[in-house]
């Protein structure tokens, strides 16, 4: 039970998004979005809002997960007892061709029909692709799509939240890379997912910073590289009577929304950063 008239323990709403996975290289699958957990609206993977959270006066861990480099999964994000899992990397045609499970799963590479799962309550996986185009990465709200012919599959869409007072969509999956002869762009999912490359170009795009979006996959062409996933974000709100003091390696901003102060943490320089709530 939360405190009376703003006394501790404090009622806390949160949105914790992990770093997105990087897209795979050469016929590469799109990166999966970072895991998406929230008690301030819909969570990822089709889940409803998580349970209420009350925080006593104490010191809590806080980590903003980095996005994964091309061909690498992202990193987890943490706030207090809440951990969102890193987005899985996209598969690469040469090896390993199968995307990796994560908060949302990465897409598999060219002509690989393996389905990759996400994590319940955090995000969706990706459908396998038996085509020349690689699969898109999963998003918080939607499966990544299979490639169609030589075109890569689109990334799955993310989830919208108004925890900051304005609706923002985060945790979209990356688009898959194109196969031979395709000039169709596989789009990243709404919420920061990067686009996949078209054939004959190295024009995939990275996941957007602080959305946990997956990176776009590389195309068939030589040098068709995947791109990095976007970093995650930790957002939480407390009654204005409470205060939050952060360790030195935390980059954050805050704003009053109604009766609460909302803190948006966009970076942590180490995995040992903290917030003291009092």
N, C-alpha and C positions, 0 to 999 in steps of 0.2 A: 504493500500500500504506500502511495506517495505521501509526502509530508503535508501538513495542514497549512494553508496559505503560504506556500512556497518554502516551508521548512523541510529539512532533509528527512528521509530520502527523497530525492527530487525526481519527479516524473520526467522521463527523457524519451524523445522521439529521435530516430536515427535512420540514416541511409548510408550503407557501407558497400562500396563498389570496388572490386579488385582490379588489378591491371589486366588488360586484354592480351591475348596471345598474338604472336607475330604470324604473318602469312608465310606459307611455304614457298620455296624457290622452285622455278622451272616446272610449269604445269602444277603449281602449288595451290593447295586449299587455303581458304580464308581462315584467319585466326578467330578463335572463339572469344566472345566477350567475357570480361571479368564477372565473377559471381556478384549477384545483386540481392542484397537483403535489406528489408525495411519494415519498421512497424508504423510508418507514416503513410501507408498506402500499399498498393500491390507489391509483392515481392516477385523475384524472378521465377522462371519455370512454371508459370501459371498459378503460383501460390498466392493465398490471400495475405493480408497484413500479418506480420509476426506479433507475438504477445507484447503486452505493455512491459516497459522496463523502468524500474526505480533504482536510482543510484545513491547510495550513502556517501557521505563525505569520505573521500579516499583518493588514492592515486591510481590511474588507469593507463594501460598500454594503448598507444595509438600509432598505427602504421598505415601509410598510403602506399599500396602496391605499385611497383613500376610496371610499365608495359614490357612485354617480351620483345627481344630483337627478332629480326626475320628468322623463322624456323625455330623459335624458342617460345615456351609458354611464359605467361606473365608471372606476377608475384601476388601473394595474398595481401588483403587489407584487413586491419584489425581495429576494433574499438571496444574496449572493456571486454565483455564476454562474447562479443560477436566477431566471427571470422568469416569473411567472404573469400572463396577460393579463386585462384588465378584462372584466367582464361587459357584454354588449351591451344597449343600451336597448330597451324595448318600442316598437312602432309606435303612432302616434296617428291616429285616423280622418281628421282634416282633412289633415294632411301632416306628415312623411312616414309613410306607412301601414305600410311594411315594417320589421320589427325589424332590429337590427344584429347582425352576427356579432361574436363576442368569445371569451373563455375558454369561456363558454356563450353561445348566441345568444338574443336577445330575441324575444318573440312578436310576430307581426304583428297589426295592428288588424282591426276588424270587416270581414268579407266580403273578406278579402285572403288568397288561397291560397298566397302565397309562402312556401316553406320557407327557414328561416334556419339556417345551419350554426354549429356550435361549432368549437373548435380541437382537433385530434388530441392525445390525451394530457392534455387539460385539462378538457373538458366537452362536453356535447351541445348541439345546436341545438333548434329548435322547429319543429313541423309548422305549415303554413299553415292558415288557417281560412276556409272558404267560407261561414261562418255569421254570424249577428248577433253572437254572442259572440266576443271576441278570444282569441287563442292564449295559452297559458301560456309563460313563459320556460323555457329549458333549464336543467337542473341538471347537476352533476358526474357523476351516475350515470344520468341518464334524460332522454329527450326531453321538452320541454314539449308538452302536449296541445292539440289543436285544440278550439275551442269547439263546443258541441253545441246547435243551435237558438239560443236567445238567451243561453244560459249560457256564461260564459267557460271556457276550458280551464285545467286545473290545471297548476301548475308542476312541472318535473321534480325528482325527489329528488336529494339530495346524497350524499356518500360519508362513511362512518364511519371514524375513526382513533382508535387508542389510544396515540398518541405521548406524551400527557401522563400515561399510566397509567390513564385512564378513557376509555371509548368515547364519542366525541362526533361527531355528524353535522354537516357543514358544506356550504355551497355548494348550497343548494336554489334552484330558480327561482321567480319570482313568478307568481301566478295572473293570468289575463286578466280584463279588465273585462267586465261583462255588457252585453248589448244590451237592446233594449226588452222590457219585461214580465217580465224574469227576476229572481227573488229568490233564486236559487241562488248560493251563495258558491263561487267558484273558489279552491281552497286553494293556498297556496304549498307548494312541495316541502319535504319533511323536510330540515332543515339550514338553517333561517333564512329561507326564502322567504316573502314577504309575500302576503296574500290579495288577490284582486281585489275591486272594488266590485260590489255588487248594483245593479240599476236603481233609480233614485229616491233614491239615497243617495250620499254621498261617504265611504264607509267602507273603502276599500282601506287596506292597512297596509304599512309600510316593511319592507324586509329587516332582519334582526337584525344588530346590530353584531357585528363580529369573526367573522362566519360567511361573508361574501361572498354572502349571500342576495340574490336579485333582489327589487325592489320590485313591489308589486301594481299592476295596471292600473286605470285609471279607467273608470267605467260610461258608458252612453249619456246619462244625465241631465245637465242643465246643471250645471256645477261638479263633475262626476265626475272628479276629478283622480287621476293616478297618484301613486305615492309613491316615495321614494328607496330605492336599494339599500343593503345593509348594508356596512360597512367590512370589509376583509379582515383577515388575521392572518398573522404569521410565527412559526413554532414550530421550534426546532431543539434538538438534544441533543448534548452533548460529554462525554467522560469527565470524571469529577470532578477529575482532575489538571489539566485545562485551565481557563483562566479567560477570561471574556468581559467586556470593558469597553465601555460604550456611550457614544456622544456625547450631548450634553445634551438633545437634542430627542426622545429615545426613551423611550417608556413601556413598561415591561416588568416581568415577575416571573419567578421561577425556583423550581424545586423539584427535589430529588434523587429520581430514579426508578431503583431498582436501582443499577447502577454508573455511571450518567450523571446529569448535571444538565441539566434541560430548561428552556429559556428560552422564554417566551411574550411576544412583542412585539405589543402591541395598538394602538400609535399611533406615528407619526413626524411631527414638526412641520414638517419640510421634506423635500425629495427629495434632500438631501445628507447624511443621517444615516449613521452608520457603527457597526460593531462591531469591536473589536480583539481578536483571538483570540491567546492566548499560553499 
